[in-house]
Amino acid sequence: TKFNFGGNRIGAEGAKALFEVLKVNCILTKLNFASNQFGIEEAKALSEALTINHTLTKLNLRYNQIGAEGTRRLSEALKINQTLTKLNLSDN
């Protein structure tokens, strides 16, 4: 199952709420969060969710503003997450 949030500018609070849902998700396998202006706060919240989520296989974060610190946080989460196989971080 997939969901496309691309280009929606869901904001920090919206993103954090969605990432909380990812912690208990057992259906979604593909998510597109491209072009949402995510920064470090969103990357922190997503990283926490990725350490718990075991169903997501593809994640698109293209065209955000995650930066070096956000990327570091995501990479730490991926040391724990064993199901995510495709991650797009281009243009961050």
N, C-alpha and C positions, 0 to 999 in steps of 0.2 A: 504494500500500500504506500502511496506517495502523496505528498502535499507540497504545494508551491506557494511560498510566502514572498517570492521574488519581487523586489521593487515596491514593497508596501510601506516602507518607513514605519514599521510597527513600534519603534521607540524602545527605550531601555526597559520600561515597566512591562510593556507587552511582551518583549523578548524574554524577560525573566519569568513571566507567567507561563509562557510556552515551554521554556526549558524545565520548569517544575513538572509539567506534564510529561516531558520526556523521561523523567525518572521512573515513572510508573507505566510508560508506554509498552505495550506488548504487540502492537499491530504495525505501526509506521516503520517502514524500512528505508524510505528515501525522503529527504527534506531539502528544499531549496530556499535558502535565506539570502540569495544574491541581492546586492544593491539595497541594503537596508540600513546603511550607515552604522553598523555595529562597531563599537570600540572596545576598549579594555574591560569595561564593566560587563558587557554582554559576553565577551570571551570568557571571563571568570565564571559567570553563571552557566554558560554552555559547557565549560570544562568540567564543572561539578556534575552536571547531568550526564555527561559522557562516561564518567567513571562508574555510573550506576546502570545506565541503559545497556541492554544486551540484544536489541533487535535492529537498531539502525545500521544500515550497511553503506549508504551513500549520503553525503552531506555536501552541499554547495554553499560556500561562504564567499564566493567571488564578489568583487567590487564592494568591499566594506572597508573599514578603517581599523582593522584589528591590530596592526602594528607588531613590533618585535615582542613586546611583553605578552600580548594576547596569544601570539603564535607559540611562545614558550609554554604558556599555560595549557594550550590545547595539546601540545606535544607531550606534556606530562600526563594528561588524561589518557592519551592514546597508549601509554605504557600499560595502562590497566584495561582499557577497553579492547576486547578481542574480536568484536564483530564488525566494526567500521572498516570497510575495505577501500572506499574511495572518498577522498576529501579534496575539494577544490578551494584553495586559498589564493588563487591568482588575483592580482591587482589589489592587494591590501597594503 
